[in-house]
């Protein structure tokens, strides 16, 4: 069983979550804080929020990659259609 202190188990206020979201959204500094908070054990709730932010970030990156791949494939197919129509003279 873990022996947590009161500070480690202290709940975060809604404003703390709001502030952390803004902090994590800052490009370089936010990324560093995200890494630090996700491995830190100073506050369990803050650590879990940082880890959930990682999960959302990964899901967004996967969706972006899928949309980019579909868009690239669509553009590629249009290019192939144009090339084939120029070859056949249609």
Secondary structure, DSSP 8 states (H G I E B T S, - for coil): -----HHHH----HHHHHHHHHHHHSHHHHHHHHHHHHH--S-HHHHHHHHHHHHHHHHHHHHHHHHHHHHHHHHHHHHHHHHHHHHHT-
